[in-house]
Amino acid sequence: MTNPRDSGLRDVDQRVSHQRDSDGFRLRGLEMTRIETFTDAAFAFALTLLVISLDPPRTMQALHDMFIYVPGFILGAILLMVFWNAHHRWSRRYGLDDGVTIVLSCVLVFTVLIFVYPLRYMTSAFSSFIAGMSGLPLGPKLGTLGLTGIQDVNGMFVIYGVGFMAMSITIVLLNLHAWRRRDDLELNKLECIETRVELGTWCILFAAALVSTAIAAAFPDAMPIAGWAYAPLGVVIPIFSRLMRRGMRAADGRTAAPPDG
């Protein structure tokens, strides 16, 4: 068998290898590596960048006005945590620490530090739109964001979509790397299923961003509808995950069943 140190696998003992997550996936990477620590620090810094450019309030009115940015910050933080959790879960499950892991993790770090500004702008615009529709103080006035027309809105979706695609495809490639090394990792049937579900999930997220970006880029003067490409994800991904797991387990059951006669 390949030496774990030579193949980029973390040297875990027998006790650690039997620890599992909530999906029953054995955890091979409970000890953090330097690249994982670096990635976590980058995400923490990105969270800071979501609010660091806000001027500190010096009056009660300024303090009150500052809170209109909170909904946008919360939404942006949640989206960042989705990507952070994907990398965290991947690191815990597979425990890979090779050259491909380092390169892809660095790509994710560089992308998130650039993506944080389009993300903040997008979430501020979204909260402003909701505020305008509901009349509640959930975001800044839309006019303060400098969106002067339909072209600006579609341009915003293009920039946001490119960043979303870049981060999504990085998570896809990390999981694809783990899938290619499934023999070295000794993935069992359940772990193979979960890896393929994770791959499919992030491919769907990438596809949604691709569709949104393509619509906004192809029709810059049309009514901004690119954001609707993300709307079904909350329903599509759970359904996909359930059907994928059920279908693959049924296929494994048919394969394992003895022939009649």
C-alpha positions in Angstrom: 0.0 0.0 0.0 1.2 3.6 -0.8 2.9 5.3 2.1 0.5 8.0 3.4 3.3 10.6 3.6 4.5 10.0 0.1 1.0 10.2 -1.4 -0.1 13.3 0.4 -2.4 11.5 2.9 -2.3 12.6 6.5 -0.9 10.0 8.9 -3.9 9.3 11.1 -4.1 6.5 13.7 -6.7 3.8 13.9 -8.8 5.6 16.5 -9.1 8.8 14.4 -9.9 6.8 11.2 -13.1 5.4 12.8 -14.5 8.8 13.7 -17.4 9.8 11.3 -19.4 12.8 10.4 -23.2 13.0 10.5 -23.4 11.4 7.0 -21.3 8.4 8.2 -18.2 9.5 6.3 -14.9 8.5 8.0 -12.8 11.5 8.9 -9.3 11.3 7.7 -8.2 14.9 8.3 -8.9 15.8 11.9 -5.5 17.4 12.3 -5.3 20.8 10.5 -2.6 21.4 8.0 -0.9 24.7 7.3 -2.8 25.1 4.0 -6.1 24.5 5.8 -5.2 27.0 8.5 -4.2 29.5 5.8 -7.5 29.0 4.0 -9.5 29.5 7.3 -7.6 32.7 7.9 -8.4 34.0 4.4 -12.1 33.3 4.9 -12.0 35.1 8.3 -10.3 38.1 6.7 -12.9 38.1 3.9 -15.6 38.3 6.6 -13.8 41.3 8.0 -13.7 42.9 4.5 -17.5 42.7 4.4 -17.7 45.5 7.0 -14.2 47.0 7.4 -14.9 49.8 4.8 -17.8 51.1 6.8 -17.0 54.3 8.6 -17.3 54.0 12.4 -20.4 55.9 13.7 -19.7 59.2 15.5 -23.3 60.2 16.2 -26.5 58.4 17.2 -28.0 58.9 13.8 -24.9 57.4 12.2 -25.1 54.5 14.6 -28.7 54.0 13.6 -27.9 54.3 9.9 -25.1 51.7 10.2 -27.6 49.0 11.1 -29.3 49.1 7.7 -26.2 47.3 6.3 -26.6 44.4 8.8 -29.0 42.3 6.7 -26.6 42.5 3.7 -23.7 41.6 5.8 -25.5 38.6 7.3 -26.5 37.4 3.8 -22.9 37.9 2.5 -21.5 36.1 5.6 -23.8 33.1 5.1 -22.8 32.8 1.4 -19.1 32.9 2.4 -19.7 30.3 5.1 -21.2 28.0 2.5 -17.9 27.9 0.6 -15.9 27.7 3.8 -17.9 24.8 5.0 -17.4 23.0 1.7 -13.7 23.3 2.0 -13.8 22.4 5.8 -15.9 19.3 5.1 -13.6 18.2 2.3 -10.5 18.6 4.4 -12.0 16.6 7.3 -13.3 13.8 5.1 -10.3 13.1 2.9 -7.2 14.4 4.8 -5.3 15.2 1.5 -2.3 17.4 1.8 -0.6 17.1 -1.6 0.4 19.5 -4.3 -3.0 19.5 -6.0 -4.7 20.3 -2.7 -2.3 23.2 -2.0 -2.8 24.7 -5.5 -6.6 24.4 -5.4 -6.8 25.8 -1.9 -4.7 28.8 -2.9 -6.9 29.4 -5.9 -9.9 29.3 -3.5 -8.2 31.8 -1.2 -7.3 34.2 -3.9 -10.8 34.0 -5.4 -12.6 34.6 -2.1 -10.5 37.7 -1.4 -11.5 39.1 -4.8 -15.1 37.8 -4.7 -15.8 39.4 -1.3 -16.3 42.9 -2.9 -18.8 41.8 -5.6 -20.5 39.7 -2.9 -20.9 42.7 -0.6 -22.2 44.9 -3.4 -24.6 42.2 -4.5 -26.0 41.6 -1.0 -26.3 45.3 -0.4 -28.2 45.7 -3.6 -30.5 42.7 -2.8 -31.2 44.0 0.7 -31.9 47.5 -0.8 -34.4 45.9 -3.3 -36.1 44.1 -0.4 -36.2 47.2 1.6 -37.8 49.1 -1.2 -40.4 46.4 -1.8 -41.3 46.0 1.9 -40.8 49.5 3.2 -38.7 48.1 6.0 -35.2 49.4 6.9 -33.4 46.3 5.6 -30.8 48.0 3.4 -29.4 51.3 2.1 -31.3 53.3 -0.5 -30.8 51.8 -3.9 -29.8 55.2 -5.3 -26.8 55.3 -3.0 -25.3 52.2 -4.8 -24.7 54.0 -8.1 -26.9 51.7 -10.1 -28.0 54.0 -12.8 -29.8 51.7 -15.1 -30.6 48.1 -16.3 -27.1 47.7 -17.8 -25.5 48.4 -14.4 -27.7 45.8 -12.8 -26.9 43.2 -15.4 -23.2 44.1 -15.2 -23.4 43.4 -11.4 -24.8 40.0 -12.1 -22.0 39.2 -14.5 -19.2 40.2 -12.1 -20.9 38.3 -9.2 -21.5 35.3 -11.4 -17.9 35.0 -12.5 -16.7 35.0 -8.9 -19.4 32.5 -7.9 -18.4 30.2 -10.8 -14.7 30.4 -9.9 -15.3 29.4 -6.3 -17.7 26.7 -7.2 -15.5 25.1 -9.8 -12.6 25.1 -7.3 -14.8 23.0 -4.9 -15.7 20.7 -7.7 -12.0 20.2 -8.6 -11.2 19.4 -5.0 -13.9 16.8 -4.8 -12.9 15.4 -8.2 -9.3 15.1 -6.9 -10.5 13.1 -3.9 -12.6 10.9 -6.2 -9.6 10.1 -8.4 -7.7 9.1 -5.3 -10.6 7.0 -3.9 -8.4 3.8 -4.0 -5.6 5.4 -2.0 -8.2 6.8 0.4 -10.0 3.4 0.6 -13.4 5.0 0.3 -16.2 2.6 1.0 -19.5 2.5 -0.9 -21.2 5.1 1.3 -18.2 7.4 1.0 -18.2 7.0 -2.8 -21.9 7.9 -2.9 -21.4 11.0 -0.7 -18.4 12.1 -2.8 -20.5 11.9 -6.0 -23.4 13.7 -4.3 -21.0 16.5 -3.3 -19.5 16.7 -6.8 -23.0 16.9 -8.3 -24.2 19.5 -5.9 -21.3 21.9 -6.7 -21.7 21.2 -10.4 -25.4 22.4 -10.0 -24.2 25.6 -8.2 -21.7 26.2 -11.0 -24.3 25.7 -13.6 -26.7 28.1 -11.9 -24.0 30.8 -11.9 -23.1 30.1 -15.5 -26.7 30.5 -16.6 -27.1 33.7 -14.6 -23.9 35.2 -16.0 -24.7 34.1 -19.6 -28.2 35.7 -19.4 -26.9 39.0 -17.9 -24.0 39.2 -20.4 -26.1 38.3 -23.5 -29.0 40.6 -22.7 -27.4 43.7 -21.0 -30.4 45.9 -22.0 -33.1 43.5 -21.0 -35.0 43.3 -17.8 -32.6 41.9 -15.1 -33.8 38.3 -14.6 -30.4 36.7 -14.1 -30.8 36.5 -10.4 -33.7 34.0 -10.8 -31.2 31.4 -11.9 -30.2 31.0 -8.3 -33.7 31.0 -6.9 -34.5 27.2 -7.4 -31.3 26.0 -5.8 -32.9 25.7 -2.3 -35.3 23.1 -3.8 -33.2 21.6 -6.5 -30.2 20.6 -4.5 -32.0 18.7 -1.7 -34.1 16.9 -4.3 -31.0 16.0 -6.3 -29.1 14.8 -3.2 -32.0 12.6 -2.1 -32.6 11.1 -5.5 -28.8 10.6 -6.1 -28.3 8.8 -2.9 -31.4 6.6 -3.4 -30.5 5.8 -7.0 -26.9 4.8 -6.2 -27.8 2.8 -3.2 -30.5 0.9 -5.2 -27.9 0.3 -8.0 -25.4 -1.0 -5.4 -28.2 -3.3 -4.0 -28.9 -4.7 -7.4 -25.2 -5.3 -8.1 -24.7 -7.0 -4.8 -27.8 -9.2 -5.1 -27.1 -12.8 -6.1 -28.4 -13.9 -9.5 -31.6 -15.9 -9.6 -31.3 -19.6 -10.0 
